[in-house]
Structures are given as structure tokens and as C-alpha cells.
Amino acid sequence: MPEKFSKLRRQACSVSGKARSQLFERQRSIEDLDAIVTGRNEKLRRRREAWLARDLRDSVISAAKPALKRAKKTRSRYT
């Protein structure tokens, strides 16, 4: 049989329940924000890797271009 609680006890349980639900709600919103931040960081990491790869490719191509120009000039001189 359920016991009858005093008015103060019921109020305390009510306040406790509200505080607990607020805590869970806050925890849920923090987890949502963490998921957003993690996704953003992953996207930034992928973009950064792509930028670095593109910069490396561009630097290799630009380093090879003068050598190609010199090779073309020397070939045209000797032919």
C-alpha cells in the first residue's frame, strides 16, 4: 500500500523531479552541441588535409614547370 506523504515531502519530490529533468535536458543539449562540434572539427580536418594536398601538388607542379621550360628551350635550340 502506498504511504501518504506529507505536503513538504511531496513538494520536495516535485522540486527534485523538476531539477532532475532539467539536468537531463541540459545533458541532452550538451551532447547535441558536442555532436555538432565534433562534426565541424571532422569537416575542418578533411578540408585542411585537402588544402595541404592541393598546396603540395601545386608546389610540385610549380617546381617542375621551370625545369620543363628549360628542357623545352634546350630541345628547341639543338633541333
C-alpha positions as CSV (number, residue, x, y, z in Angstrom):
1,M,0.0,0.0,0.0
2,P,1.3,3.4,-0.9
3,E,2.1,5.6,2.0
4,K,0.7,9.0,2.3
5,F,3.5,11.6,2.1
6,S,3.5,14.9,3.9
7,K,3.0,18.0,2.0
8,L,6.6,19.0,2.4
9,R,7.8,15.6,1.2
10,R,5.6,15.8,-1.9
11,Q,6.9,19.3,-2.7
12,A,10.5,18.1,-2.2
13,C,9.9,15.2,-4.6
14,S,8.3,17.6,-7.1
15,V,11.2,20.0,-6.9
16,S,13.7,17.1,-7.1
17,G,11.9,15.7,-10.2
18,K,12.0,19.1,-11.9
19,A,15.7,19.6,-11.1
20,R,16.4,16.1,-12.4
21,S,14.5,16.6,-15.6
22,Q,16.3,20.0,-16.1
23,L,19.6,18.2,-15.6
24,F,18.8,15.5,-18.1
25,E,17.6,18.1,-20.6
26,R,20.8,20.1,-20.1
27,Q,22.8,16.9,-20.5
28,R,21.0,16.1,-23.8
29,S,21.6,19.6,-25.2
30,I,25.3,19.4,-24.2
31,E,25.5,16.0,-26.1
32,D,23.8,17.6,-29.1
33,L,26.3,20.5,-29.1
34,D,29.2,18.1,-28.7
35,A,28.0,16.2,-31.8
36,I,27.8,19.4,-33.8
37,V,31.3,20.5,-32.7
38,T,32.7,17.0,-33.5
39,G,31.2,17.1,-36.9
40,R,32.5,20.6,-37.6
41,N,36.0,19.6,-36.4
42,E,35.9,16.5,-38.7
43,K,34.9,18.6,-41.6
44,L,37.6,21.1,-40.9
45,R,40.2,18.3,-40.6
46,R,39.2,16.9,-44.0
47,R,39.3,20.3,-45.6
48,R,42.7,21.0,-44.1
49,E,44.0,17.7,-45.4
50,A,42.7,18.6,-48.9
51,W,44.2,22.1,-48.7
52,L,47.6,20.7,-47.7
53,A,47.4,18.1,-50.5
54,R,46.5,20.7,-53.0
55,D,49.3,23.0,-51.9
56,L,51.8,20.2,-52.1
57,R,50.6,19.3,-55.6
58,D,50.8,22.9,-56.7
59,S,54.3,23.3,-55.2
60,V,55.5,20.2,-57.0
61,I,53.9,21.3,-60.3
62,S,55.4,24.9,-59.9
63,A,58.8,23.4,-59.1
64,A,58.6,21.2,-62.2
65,K,57.5,24.0,-64.6
66,P,60.8,25.9,-64.8
67,A,62.6,22.6,-65.4
68,L,60.1,21.8,-68.2
69,K,60.6,25.3,-69.7
70,R,64.4,24.9,-69.6
71,A,64.1,21.4,-71.2
72,K,61.8,22.8,-74.0
73,K,64.2,25.7,-74.6
74,T,67.3,23.4,-74.8
75,R,65.5,21.0,-77.1
76,S,64.4,23.7,-79.4
77,R,68.0,25.1,-79.6
78,Y,69.5,21.8,-80.5
79,T,66.9,20.7,-83.0
